[in-house]
């Protein structure tokens, strides 16, 4: 790169990723004085190797075949799972495409200094969402460590990348192989009621079996009524206080009473007054409020703070 000169070097740098530019720049800064004969020899060898290369086409299939011939099956599978994982050229790009709840749930068990390094390497808006999901004391510690952070040693950064790649990204990719019915159920959960009803009617006309399975996997606001009292109380503390009266306004009487029973008598009366004071509300606004609260419940479940998978009315076998 140094031998090419500034203009050509700049053109090549424009095609590289930030991490690659940093690595190459670091190597440049450590070169010192290089003998002209060695530079000429190196450039000659490079030109000769490039001239001998024929056209190649790299695909996932060809890469996987090559890895299986040169590595153990488990190692080849692990590498391909990472490649097929979240999009991005570097580990930090990939982390930037990971759901913040999943990333926060993993990081909360790491050392604060490790979390600080990770959050300093991904985009600020993504870091903010992850930070907001961490326990308050841990988040405060991480913020202070980011503020005091100086340059990160290359071996430390490499070690963190290796750990993330081995422990987090690989497991994430394996867990991402979801049942297609579960995926459709989650998608439909995020539609408003009229669109949801249309999609389910269409699905039912094509495959009654698939429709029944998707319906059984869907988690709606009404399902929150089956949560334990402690889980509902945790959820009520976590949600936007303006959303709850609106969501309960359009809920069934049974679910509304379940939520209100988790409040003190005084707080329950205030909530009833808030619901009554809303007057007529648009169904779309109710749907939106309920979907946001369901999303909050799923985030809390992902963090292990509540349990939403079990049904409270299931029969028990002694």
N, C-alpha and C positions, 0 to 999 in steps of 0.2 A: 504494500500500500504506500509506504514511504517513497519507494522508487518510482511509482507512477506519477507522483506530483499531486498538487493540491486539487486541480480541476477534475482529473479522473478519479481521485480518491473521494472527492465530494459526491460524484455521481454514484459510486459504488455504495458509499455510506447511506445515500438516500434510499437504497433498496434493502438495507439491512434493518433488523429489529434493534431496539434500544439496548437490549442485553448484549447482543452480538457486537454492537459498536463499542460498548463499554469494555468488553473483554479484549477486543482488538486494540483499543486505545491504550488499555493498561499494558498490553504486551509491547506496543510501540514505545511507551515511556520508559520501559526497562531495557531496551535494546542497546543503548549506548552507541559507541562508534563501530560501524561495520565496514570491513574492507571492501573496496570496490570490486575486487575479483570475486569475492564471495557473493556479492549482490548479483553480479552478472551470471554467475553459475546457477544461482537459485532461480533467477528469472528464466534462464534457458531451460532448466529442468521443468519448471512449471508450464512454460509454453509447449514443451514437448508432450507432457502428460495431457494437456488440454487438447492438443492436436490429434492425439491418438483416440480420444473419446468418441464413441459413436452415439447416435441419438438414443435416448432412453425414455421409458415411460414408467413412472412410479405410481403404483396404485396400492390400496390397502391389501388386496389379495396377493399381489406379487411380493409385497413387503412381508406379509405373514408367512408365505411359503419360504422365503429366504431365511426368516428368523427360525422357523421350525427345523430347518436343515442345519443351522449353525448353533442353536441354543437348545436347552432343555424345553420340553413342552410347557412346563409351568412358567418358566421365565419368558418364553415367547408369548404365552397367553397374557401374562401380566403387562408386558410392553404394549401389546395390541389393545388391551383394555384401556390403558392410559391414552393411547393415540386416539381411540374412539370416544374418549371422555369429553368433558367440556371443551369447547373450541378455544384455541389460543396457541400461539407458537411457543411461549415460555410458561413456566409454572405459574408465574404471577398473572399472565393473561388468562390462564385456565381458572385460577381462583376468582378472578373478576367476573366469571360467568357462572359461578356456583351460587345457588340460593343462599341469601344471607343467614337464614335460620339454620341451615345445615352447617355453614361455616362457623357460626357463633357457637353452635352446640359442640362442635369439635374443639374449637379454640379455648372454651371455658375450662377445659381440663389441662391446658398447657401452662407453662411458666409465663408470667406477665411480660417478661422481656421478649420471649418468643412471639407472643401475641403482638407486641409493639412492633417488632420487625415486620411481621406479616402485614399488619395494617398500614405500615409506612410504605409498603411496596405495591399495594393495589390502589385503585382509583379512590380519591377522597370521598366521593359520594357513596361508594360501596363500603368503604371503611366506616363511614358514619352510620350506615344501617346495621352493620355488624356490631359496632360499639354499643348501639342503643339496645341490643338484645343480650348483652353480657350483664352479669350481676353488677349492681351499682358499685360496690367496693372494688371489684376487679377492674371494672371500666375506668374508675378514677386512677387506680394504680397504673394501668396501661397508658392513660393520657399523660401522666407525669413522666413515665419512662420514654414516651415519644418525644416529649419536650426536651428531655435531657440527653437524647440520643445523639451520638456523634457518628462518624463514618463507621460503617459496619465492615468488619474484617471479612475478606473473601471466603475463608474457610468456614466461618460461622454461617454465612449466607448459604454456602454450598451444603452444609450439614442440615440446615433447616429445609432447604429444597428437597434433599434426599428423603428426609423424614416425611414431609408432606406427600411426596410422590409414592412412597412405600406404604404409609399408613392411612392416608386420607383419600387421595385421588383414586387409588386402586379399589378401595372399598366403595367409594362413591360410584364408580363406574359399574361395579358388580350390582350394587343396590339399585342402580338406575334401570336395570332390565325389568321393567314393571309389566304387570299383567295389563293387556290392552283394555280390558273392561274397567280396570281401576283408573286408567288414564282418562277414558271417556267419562267416567263418573265424576272425576275431579273437574274436567272441562265443563260439563253440564252444571256442576255446582256453582260455577261462576257466571251462569247466564241468568237473565231475569226470568220471572215465572212464565210469561207468555212464550218466550223463545224456548225455554226448557220444555214446556208442555208440547210444543210443536215438534221438537227434536225427538222426544220420547215417543210421541204418537207415531212418528215416521219410523223410528227404530222398531217399535212394537209390530208395525205392519209388515216389516221385513223379517224380523226374527224375534218371536215372543221370548224365546229362551235367553237371548242376549239382553233384551230389554229388562227382563226380570233380574238378571245378574247385575246389570249396571245399576238398577234401582236399589238393589240390596247393598251396593257399595257406596251409594251416594250418602254424604253426610250433610244434613240440612240444619237450619236453625231449630226446627222442631226436635231434632235428635238431641239438642242440648238439654232438653227437659229430662233426659235419662241420665244425665251426669249426677255424680254425688253432690251433696250440699257443699262440701269443702271445695270441690272442683269449680262449681258455679260461683262461689264466693271469690276464688282466685281469679276466675275469668272476669267477674264484674269489677274487680280492682284494676284489671289490666286494660279494659276497653275505654274508649273515649266516652266520657259521661254524657255527652250530648247524643250519642248513638243509641244508647240503651232504651230510653223512652220511645224513640221512633221505631226501633226494632220490635219492642214489646207491643206497640200499638197494633201491629199487624199479625201478632202471634196468636195462636189458639189460647183459649182461656186456661187450659191445663198448663201449658208452658209458661204463660204469664204468671199464674199463681205459684208455679214452682220457683221461678226467679224471685218473686216477691217474698216467698216464705224463707228465703235465705237472708233477708234483711231484717233489721230490728223493726219493731212496730212503728217507731217514728219515721225511720228511713223508708219503710214500705209505704206509709201514708204519703210521704213526699213524692215517691216515685209514681204512685197512682195519680196524684195531683198533676205531676209533670206530663203524664200520658194524656190525661183528660184535657189539659190546657193546649195540647197540640192542635185540637180540632181536626177537620178533614185533612188527610195527607195523601200524597200521590203514592200509588202502589210501587212505582219505580224507586221512590226514595226509601220506602220500607225495605224493599228487596236489597237495595244498596247497603243500608245499615245492617241488615241481617247477614249479608255476605261478608262484610268487614268483621263482624263479631265472630262468625264461623272461622274466618282466616286467623283471627287472634287465638281462637281455641286450638287450631291446628298448630300454630307456632308454639303455644304453651306445651302442647303434647309433644312436639318435636324436642323441646328443651327438657322434657321429663317432669314438668311441673304439675301436669294434670294427665288423666287417663281418659281418652275419648273412644277407644276401640270397643270396649265391652258394653253390652246392653244390660241395663239394670234389671230388666224383667225376664232375663233368661232363667230357665229352670235349673236348679242345682241337683246334683246327684251325690248322695251321701256315700 
